Amino acid sequence: MSPASTGASTVVGAESVVPVVPVVDSRMTPGGPGYRRMSFALFLAGVATFALLYSTQALLPLISGEFGVAASEASWTVAAATGGLAVFVLPMSALSERFGRRTVMTGSLAVAVTVGLLVPFAPSLTALVVLRAVQGAALAGLPASATAYLAEEVRPKALVTAIGLFVAGNSVGGMSGRVITGWVAQEWGWRAAVGVIGAIAVVCAVAFRLLLPAPRHFRAGSLRPRVLARTVRDHLSNPLLCRLYAIGALFMTVFGGVYTVIGYRLTEAPFSLPQGVIGSIFLVYLVGTVSASTAGRLVGRLGRRGALYLAGGTTATGLALTLAGSLVPVLLGLVLITAGFFAGHAVASSAVSKTATAGRAQASALYQSAYYIGSSAGSTVGALAFHAGGWAGTVLVGLLAVLGVVTITVFGTRAARVAARRAPVPAH
C-alpha cells in the first residue's frame, strides 16, 4: 500500500523510509472525552469550597446569641477560616507540584468536609474558631491546584471557559451556602444549618472524586524550598505585582467587612428582618457573577486602571447608600458594592497572570493569600468598627479601603507615565 493510501507522510533517505507522525494534542476540549465530567467535577469542588468557607457568615447573630459574645468575637468564625486559607495557599501550591493536583484537591476536600461534620458539635466559641481555622487551611488546596490542573489538562483555547465554570462554582457555593443556612437556621438553629452545609459538601466531594478524570499531563516536580523562596522573593520585589496584591486585599476588606456585619444591622430596628430573609440577601452575589464576566470588556474600553477607578467608585457609592434608614437603598447599595468588588477583583487577579512571566502559580497563590488576608481583616475590623460606632463605623472602614485602592491606582498611573518618559526612543 502506498503512503498516500495510509494517510501517513514519509521522509525518503538514502537507506530508509521514516514515517512522520503528526503531533496530536491529547488535552481535553469542549465536546471531547472527559471534558464535561471534568467541568462538572470542578464546579462541584468550587461549590463545596465556598459553601464551607463562608458557612457561618450569615449565622453570626445567632452564634453571638448562643455564646453570649459581640459581633467582633463571633466574626472570628469567618476570619479564622479565610485566614487559614490565606496562610496555607502557597504551601499547598508547592505540594500540588510534587504530589499531583488531583491528589491534593481530593485530600483537601476530604479533610475539610470531615471538619465540616464536626463543626455543628463545637462546645464553645473557641472550639468553633479552631475547627474553622483547620477547615480553611484544608480548603487552601483547592484554589492552589484547580487552575494548575486545568492549565495542564485542557487545551489553551478552552481554558478560559473551563476556569469560568470553576469560578461559577465558587460563586454558587458562596451564595447558596449563605442562603441555605439562613432559612435552615430560622427553623432549627445555626448548628443544624452548618450541618446541612457539611452534608451537601460531602456529596459534592464524593462526586468530585468519582467524576474528575485522572491527570494525563502532570509531571511531578521536587519540593525545593530555595527555588520556591526565590520565586516568591522575585514576585514580591515586583512593584506592579505588589500593587495588585494590595488592591485585591483592600477590595476584599470592603466585601468581607460588609457581608460579615450586614446580618447584625438587618436584625436590628428599623429593619428587624428574620434570619431566612437575611440569608436570601446573599442572592445579590449573582450581580457579582455578571460584573466579573464583563470585566474584560471594561478593561478593553477603559484600560486596567480606568476599570479599577470605576470599580472603586461603584463600591464607594454603594457603601454610602447603605447608610440609609430604609431597605430599598440599602439593597441597592449592596448591589453596587458587590458589582464593584467582583469587577475590581477580576481586573486585579487577571492582571497578576499577565504580569508574571515566570512562576505564575506562585504569583496567583500570593494574590489569593493577600485576597483572603483582606477577607479576614475586613471581617474582624469591620465587626470591631460596628461594635464601636454602629453601621457607620463599618462603612468608614470600607471607604478607607476604597481610598487605598484609588491611591494605589493613582500611584501606578504616575509610575507608568514616568516609565514611558524614560523609555528609549527607537531609532529610525
N, C-alpha and C positions, 0 to 999 in steps of 0.2 A: 504494500500500500504506500502511495506517495505521501510526502509530508503534507501536501495540500489537503489530502483526504482525511487526515487525522486532526487537523486544526493546529498542529504544533509547527513552530518555525525551527529552522536548523541553521547552524553555522558550519560551513564546509571547510575543513582544513586539509592539509596535505595527507594526513594519515587517518583522520577520524571525522565523524559527523556527530556534533554535540547539540542536543536539543536545548532550546532556550525556553525555560518555563516561565510564563508570566507571573509576576508577583500579585497575589490576591490579598486584599485587606480583610482579615478574618474578624475584625471588630464588629460589634453589633450596630445595626442601623434600623430606623423605624420600619416596621413590617417584616424585619428579618427574624431569624430564630432567636428566641430568648429575650428580645428587646422588651416585649410587653410585660413578661414576667419580671424582668429586672426593674422596669419603671414602676410597676405596682409594688414591688418589694421595697424599694427605696422610698416610695410615697408613704407606705405604712411605717417605715422606720422614722420618717420625719414626723408623722402624726404622733407616734409613741413618745419620741424625744421631747417635743414641745408640750404635749399634754401633761407629761410627768414634770417637766422642768417648772412650769408655772401653775401646777395643780392647786397650790394654796393661795394664789394671789387674790382670787375672787372671794376667798373664805376668811380673810383676815379679821373682819369684825367679829365673826363667830369664834375664831381662835382666841382673840382678845378677851371675849366674854367668858369662855370656859376657863382660861388660865388666869384671868384677872390681871391682864397686862395692857400696856398702852400700845398704840399703833407702832411706835418706834421699836418696841421689843418684838411684837408679832411679825413685823416686816422681815426679821432675820430668817424666817422660814423660806422667804423668796431669795433674799440676799445670799444665804448660805449655799443654796443650790447653784445660782448663777456664778457665785464666787468660786465654788469648787470646779465648775466647768472652765472658768477663766484660767485657773491655776494649772489645770491638767491638760488643756487642749494641745499645748506644744509637746509635752512628753508623749501624749497619745499619738500625735502625728509621727513621732520618731518610732514608736512601737509598730505602727502600721507599715513602716518602711521595712521592718525586719520580719514581722510575723504574718503580714498579709492584711489587706483591707477587710475582707470578709470575716476573718478570724477576730480581728479587733472589734468590728462592729457587732458581731454576734456576742462576744464576751461582754462588751459594754452594755448591750441591751439586757442580757441575762442578769447581770448584777443590778442594773437599775430597776428592772421590774420586780426582782426579789425584794429589794429595799422598799419598793412601792407597796408591796403587800404587807410590809411591817409598819409603814407609816401610820395607818389608822389606829394602831395599838400603842402609840407613843404615850408613856405615862406622864410626861412633863414637857414643858416648852423646850427645855434644854435637850432632852432626848429627841424631840421632833426636829430641832435645828441640826443636831448631829446627823440624824438619818438623812435629812435633806442635803447636807453637805456631801455625804458619801454618794448620794444619788446623782448630784451634779457632777462630781468627779468622774463617776462611771459614764455618764452621758457624753463626756468630752470625746469619747472615741468615735462618736457618730459624725460630727462636722469635720473631725480631723481625717476621716477615712473615706467618707462618701464621695466627695468631689474627686479625690485621687482615683478611686475605683472607676468612676465614670470616665475620667480622662484616659485611663488605660484600656477600658473595655468597649468604649463607644467611639464610632468614627467622628472626626472633628466637626463635620457638618451637622451632626445630630446632637452635639454635646450641649449646646445652649438649651435645647428643648428638654433634654434629659435632666439637666441641673434644675431647670424650671419646675419640673414635676416634683423633685425633691424639696425645693423651696416651697412649693404649693402644699406639700405635706406638712412642712413646718408651720405654715400659716394656719392650715386647717386644724392641726393639732393644738396650737396655741389658742385658737378661737374656741374650738369645740370643748377643750378641756375646761375652760373657764365657764362656758355656757352650761355644760352638763353639771359641773359641780354646784353652780348656783341653784339650779332647780332641784337637784337631789338634796342639797343641804337644807333647802327651805322645808322639806318634808321630814328628813331623817337625820339632819345634823352634818357637820363637816367631816366627821370620821367616815360615815357612810359614803360621802361624796368622793373623798380621796381613795376609798376602797374601790369604788366603781371605776375610777380612772386607772387604778392599778390593774384591775381585771381586763379592761379594754387594752391596756398596754401589753399584757401577757399575750392576748390573742394576736395583736399586731406583731409582737416579737417572734412568735412561733411561725406565723405566716411568712414573715420576712425571711427566716432561715430556710423554710421549705421552698420558697419561690426564687430567691436570689441565685442566679447561675454561678457556678464555680468560676473563679478568675482564670483566664487563659493567657493573659499578657503580663501578669505580675512577675517582677524579678526582685527577689529579696535583696536588700542591702544590709550593711552592717551597722550596728549601733556604735557610732564613733562620736563620742561627746565633743571632741575637739572640732570636728567638722561642723557639727550642729551649732556649737558655740560661735564658730567663725561666721557661719551663715547668719545667725541671729544678730551678731555684732554688726555685720555689714548692713543689714536691713535697718537697724536702729541708728546707724550713722548716716542714713539717707534722709535728708531734711523733708523731702516730699512725702515719703512713707510715714515719717513721724507725724506730720501734719494730718495725714489721712487717718492714722490710728487715733489721734486726739479727736478728730471730727466724729468718727464713729462712736467713741466713748461718750462724747458730750451729747450727741443726739440720743443715745440710749439712756443717758442720765435723765433727760426730759421724759422719755417714754416710760422708763421704769418707775420714776417718781410719781407721775400722773396716775398710771394704772395700778400702782400699789395702794395709793391713798384714796382714789376716787370712790371706792366702796364705802369708806368711812363717811365721806361727805354726803353720799346719796342716801345713807341710812338716817342721817340727821334731818331736822327741820331746815328748810321748808319742803324738802323732797320726801323723806320718810318712805323710801321705796322698799318693797320686800326683797329678800335675797335672790329669788329667781329672776326678778326683773333686772336687778343689778348685774347678775351674771350674763343676761342677754345683751347688756350694753357692749360686751366684747364682740358682738357681731360687727361692730364698727371696723374690726380687723379686715373685713372684706374690702373696705376702701383702700387700705394699705396694699393689698394684693394688686389692685388696679394701678395705684400710683407707682409701685415698684416696677410694674411691667412697662410703664410709659416713661421711665427714667431715661432710657436710651434715646428716645425722641427729644426729650428735654435737653439732653447734652448736645444732640445734633443741632438744635436751634440756638441754644444759649451758651454752649460751652460748659465744661465741667464746673467752673467757678460760678458762672451765671445760674446753673441749676442748683448749686449749693445755696446761693443767695435766696433764690426763690423758695427752696425747701425751708430755710431758716425763717424767712418772712412768714410763710404759711403757718409754721409751727408757733411762732410768736403771736400771730393773730388769733390762733386757736386758744392759746393759753389765756389771752386777755378775755376772750368770750366766756370762758368757763367761770369767770368771776361773777357772772350774772346770777340773780336770785331765782330765775325760772328755768325749767327743764329744757325747753327748746334751744335757747342759745348755748346752754352747757353741752347738749348733744352735738350741736353744730361745731362747737369748739373742739370736742373730742374727734370729730370727723377731720377737721383741719390739722390737729396735732398728729393724728395717725397718718394722714396723707403726706404731710411734710416730713415726718420721721422716716417712713418707708422709702420715700423718694431720696432723701439725703443718704440713708444707709445704702441704697442700691448704687448711687453715684460713687460714694466713697469706697465701697467694697470692690466694685468693678475697676476703679482706678488703681487699687492696690495690685490687682492681677496684671494690669497693663504696665505699671511702673516697674515691678520686679522682673528683671530679665533672667535671674537665676534664683533657685531656692524658692519657687513660688508657693510650694506647700507651707514652708515655714513663714513666708510673708503673710499668707492668708491666715495661718494659725495665730500669728501675732495680732492681726487685726481682730480676729474673733476673741482673743484674750482681752484686748482693750475694750471691745464691744461689751463683753459680759462683766468686766470690771465696772464699766459705766452703768450697767444694769444694777449691779449690787450697790454701787454708790448712790444711784438715784433712788432705789428702794429705801435705803437707810436714811439718807439725808432728807429726802422728800417727806418721810414719815416723821423725822425729828422736827422739821420745819412746820409740819401740820400740827404737831403737838404744841409747839411754841407759839405759832401765830395763825393757826387755822389754815383754811384752803389758800388764803392769800400768801402764806409763807411757802407753801409748795409751789405755787405759781411763780413766786420770786426766784426760787431755786431754778425752775425751768427757764425763766427768762435770762438768768445769768449764764446758764449753759448755752442757750442760743446765741447770746452775745459773744461767748467764747468761740462758737463756730464761725460767726461773721468776722471776728477779729483775726482768727487764723486764716480764713479765706482771703481777707484783705492783705495780710502779710504775704500769703502765697502769690497773690496777683502782683504785688510790688516786686517780689523776688524774681518772678518770671520776666517782668519788664527789664529789670537790671541785667538778668542773664542774656536777654535778647540784645540789649545795647552792647554788651561785651563780646557777643559772638562775632568771630571774624567774618568780614565781608568777603564772599567768594570772588576770586579773580576772574575777570572776563577775558 
